[in-house]
Amino acid sequence: MKTYTNVKDLGNLQQAVQEALEIKKNRYAYKHIGENKTLLMVFFNSSLRTRLSTQKAGMNLGMNTMVLDINQGAWKLETERGVVMDGDKPEHILEAIPVMGAYCDVIGVRAFAQFEDKFFDYSETIINQFIKYSGKPVFSMEAATAHPLQAFADLITIEEHKKTARPKVVLTWAPHPRALPQAVPNSFADFMNEADVDFVITHPEGYELADDFVRGAKVEYNQMKAFEGADFIYAKNWAAYQDPNYGKILSTDRNWTVSERQMAVTNNAYFMHCLPVRRNMIVTDEVIESPQSIVIPEAANREISAQVVIKRLLENS
């Protein structure tokens, strides 16, 4: 594995999950792999779980870790060719990337969708520039269209908590006051479509995700119907993907907030969310504080998913 941007990069998914569970039993078994190696984490956007979990994963593998905050602790970077650089961005990313690559062995990149140009976002322009010009293995710490570290952690969490061989997993849209990227739901769908689960996506009309991620998943516009008999509920907001409303908020309907009303029709389902979560917008206090909420174990597994990915990149570099 030379890059990590989607589920296909992991190869056999069940083997990847089993590797994660083994690493979780002994997080320091492979610390020799990263000895005298350096992990560089580049953040174009803010982070809590991704920053801490990925840095901890690198440390578990014996690596030195460096963190670079673009636009805060570094020069603002221009990302497009042909621009006359007479504004507030004094350095071009095409010079910055190979310089970063010279200082490290593995690079993680976090760069959200900008919602200014759908083609720019869905071409994954920024992370692909790192892959092309850094000369080092690159993995996504959330890109414009995908968050594969989160989705891998989600799958690990489902594997640990499932009570049936093939659980019903529901991805539900929920309201939010801001326009959020489709990266988390895209990757969750990407992984669930490859996993041995009964996967359903539910959202209001107008919030359809890209076909490349939805693939053969069932889409149900009636949230209550979708929740019936579910074993896992994964709540997440996302802005519209379809043109001409790309990046827009089409609804803030609180009837879609996950509450005890919806959870009552499930099979005593576990509640999941990637965090941070807006309480009483995405989910009520009662649901996220219930014994069926596994958002904390889910977040803890971010360390494990990152460690599997970095370990594989080191092994193949």
C-alpha positions, -999 to +999 in steps of 0.1 A: +000+000+000+016+033-012-014+056-006-046+054+015-076+074+002-104+048+000-116+013+011-100-004-020-065+006-007-069-018+022-073-049+000-091-077+018-114-058+042-119-086+067-082-092+069-077-055+076-102-055+104-086-086+120-052-069+118-067-039+135-081-060+163-047-077+168-029-044+169-054-032+195-044-060+218-007-049+216-003-014+202+035-015+206+042-048+189+055-030+157+073+000+172+105-012+155+089-005+121+089+033+126+122+037+143+141+066+129+112+074+106+092+106+106+055+112+102+044+146+089+008+155+095-004+185+073-036+203+084-054+227+061-084+224+085-089+221+122-089+188+141-092+171+175-096+133+171-077+131+138-047+150+151-044+132+184-052+097+172-029+098+142-001+113+162-005+086+188-006+059+161+027+071+147+042+072+182+030+036+188+050+026+158+081+043+171+080+073+147+089+109+152+059+130+145+056+166+131+025+187+127+021+215+103-009+238+104-013+255+070-026+291+073-018+292+110+017+280+116+029+282+080+026+303+049-008+304+032-005+282+001-018+288-033-032+256-048-040+264-084-018+269-114-020+300-135-028+323-106-009+356-104+002+354-068-003+390-058-026+383-029-022+369+006-007+335-004+031+339-007+040+302-015+027+278-040+018+243-029+039+228-058+071+242-042+059+235-006+050+198-012+084+185-023+100+205+005+077+187+030+086+154+014+123+160+020+118+162+057+097+130+064+089+094+054+051+094+055+026+123+050-009+126+063-031+153+047-063+169+059-080+192+035-118+197+034-141+205+005-142+242-001-177+242-017-165+268-042-159+245-072-174+210-073-149+198-099-120+210-078-134+193-047-143+160-063-110+158-082-094+157-048-070+183-061-050+189-029-043+154-017-036+142-053-009+170-055+007+155-024+006+120-039+021+133-072+048+156-059+059+146-024+078+115-033+065+098-001+036+076+009+005+097+015-027+090+034-059+109+038-067+124+072-100+136+056-100+150+021-126+169+001-148+138-006-137+111+018-126+103+053-113+068+051-096+067+085-129+075+102-148+049+081-122+022+089-126+030+126-164+028+122-161-006+107-138-018+135-163-005+160-192-023+143-172-055+142-166-053+180-202-046+189-223-065+164-247-091+178-256-108+145-234-120+117-249-095+092-262-065+111-285-038+096-266-005+095-284+028+087-267+060+077-290+088+085-288+125+075-295+149+104-299+187+105-270+211+112-267+249+111-237+249+088-230+233+054-208+203+060-188+182+034-200+148+022-166+132+031-177+113+062-210+099+047-192+091+014-165+071+031-190+054+055-210+043+024-178+033+007-169+009+035-204-004+043-209-014+007-178-036+009-186-050+044-209-079+052-238-057+064-274-048+054-268-012+045-294+015+042-291+053+036-318+077+046-321+114+040-346+140+027-349+144-010-322+166-025-295+151-003-285+122-026-248+114-024-226+107-054-233+074-072-197+063-068-202+060-031-238+050-029-234+022-054-259-006-047-270+006-013-307+010-005-318+046-002-350+052+019-365+087+022-387+077+051-364+079+081-387+059+105-391+031+079-353+030+074-347+027+112-370-003+116-350-033+129-317-015+126-287-027+147-265+004+142-276+040+135-249+063+121-260+099+121-243+126+101-251+159+084-240+167+049-247+195+025-263+189-009-241+172-035-263+173-066-262+203-089-273+231-088-274+230-050-238+217-044-226+228-009-260+242+001-283+236+031-317+225+018-333+216+051-329+220+089-359+199+097-356+189+133-379+159+127-347+142+114-328+148+147-322+113+161-342+109+193-358+082+214-387+083+190-367+069+161-345+046+182-376+029+196-383+012+162-347-002+160-334-035+172-321-017+203-295-002+180-262+013+188-258+050+181-227+062+162-214+095+151-179+107+141-178+137+165-179+166+171-217+164+174-242+192+178-265+180+205-302+184+199-295+191+163-280+158+152-290+138+182-308+144+215-290+143+249-310+112+258-297+091+228-261+102+229-259+096+267-277+063+265-259+029+271-264+022+234-242+052+224-208+040+213-194+073+201-165+072+225-153+037+217-157+047+180-135+077+185-109+056+204-107+033+174-094+062+153-060+054+168-062+018+157-074+025+121-046+051+117-020+027+131-029-001+106-027+024+077+007+039+087+021+004+095+012-008+060+026+023+044+059+019+062+060-018+053+056-011+016+077+021+013 
